[in-house]
């Protein structure tokens, strides 16, 4: 993460948000599986928490967190409910819709 942010001249918070944007759009378009996106979001969230502890509230990537929580919602559902379809997919669709509206 450090090297990447040096190369592109961004903050780590920006990098997390860019990654989240790619995950959300890729999942929404069917380019990435839920498992891939969820696993990557889980792998990165540890760095997000570490940054928050060491750098403070200014480092918190709110967009990344929104996308992370959407994938998190798809992990577990009630028996007989597909949590990805019931929760994660609609949440991600709303996120992508909001991105398009902001463009």
QUICOR-V268793 format. One record per residue. N is the residue number from 1. RES is the residue in three letters. PSI is psi in radians with two decimals (* if undefined). D_FIRST is the distance of its C-alpha to the first C-alpha in whole Angstrom. Layout:
n = {N	N}
res = {RES	RES}
psi = {PSI	PSI}
d_first = {D_FIRST	D_FIRST}
This chain:
n = {1	2	3	4	5	6	7	8	9	10	11	12	13	14	15	16	17	18	19	20	21	22	23	24	25	26	27	28	29	30	31	32	33	34	35	36	37	38	39	40	41	42	43	44	45	46	47	48	49	50	51	52	53	54	55	56	57	58	59	60	61	62	63	64	65	66	67	68	69	70	71	72	73	74	75	76	77	78	79	80	81	82	83	84	85	86	87	88	89	90	91	92	93	94	95	96	97	98	99	100	101	102	103}
res = {UNK	UNK	UNK	UNK	UNK	UNK	UNK	UNK	UNK	UNK	UNK	UNK	UNK	UNK	UNK	UNK	UNK	UNK	UNK	UNK	UNK	UNK	UNK	UNK	UNK	UNK	UNK	UNK	UNK	UNK	UNK	UNK	UNK	UNK	UNK	UNK	UNK	UNK	UNK	UNK	UNK	UNK	UNK	UNK	UNK	UNK	UNK	UNK	UNK	UNK	UNK	UNK	UNK	UNK	UNK	UNK	UNK	UNK	UNK	UNK	UNK	UNK	UNK	UNK	UNK	UNK	UNK	UNK	UNK	UNK	UNK	UNK	UNK	UNK	UNK	UNK	UNK	UNK	UNK	UNK	UNK	UNK	UNK	UNK	UNK	UNK	UNK	UNK	UNK	UNK	UNK	UNK	UNK	UNK	UNK	UNK	UNK	UNK	UNK	UNK	UNK	UNK	UNK}
psi = {-0.74	-0.83	-0.76	-0.78	-0.56	-0.76	-0.79	-0.09	0.73	2.96	2.87	-0.65	-0.76	-0.73	-0.73	-0.73	-0.66	-0.79	-0.79	-0.70	-0.79	-0.71	-0.82	-0.85	-0.74	-0.73	-0.79	-0.68	-0.07	0.22	-0.52	2.50	2.80	-0.79	-0.74	-0.88	-0.77	-0.78	-0.71	-0.73	-0.72	-0.72	-0.64	-0.52	-0.49	-0.71	-0.67	-0.81	-0.69	-0.76	-0.72	-0.74	-0.77	-0.51	-0.26	-3.06	-0.53	-0.41	-0.15	2.09	1.61	-0.63	-0.79	-0.78	-0.72	-0.78	-0.75	-0.82	-0.57	-0.78	-0.66	-0.67	-0.39	0.01	-0.70	2.36	3.11	2.64	2.35	-0.02	2.28	1.77	-0.53	-0.85	-0.62	-0.58	-1.02	-0.87	-0.81	-0.63	-0.76	-0.70	-0.72	-0.72	-0.82	-0.69	-0.77	-0.64	-0.76	-0.67	-0.56	-0.24	*}
d_first = {0	4	6	5	6	9	10	11	12	10	9	7	10	11	8	9	13	12	11	14	16	16	17	20	21	21	22	25	26	26	24	22	23	23	22	19	18	19	17	14	14	15	12	10	13	12	9	11	14	12	11	15	16	15	15	17	19	17	14	15	14	18	17	15	17	20	19	18	21	23	22	22	26	26	26	29	33	36	38	39	36	34	31	29	31	33	30	26	28	30	27	24	27	28	24	24	28	27	24	27	29	27	26}
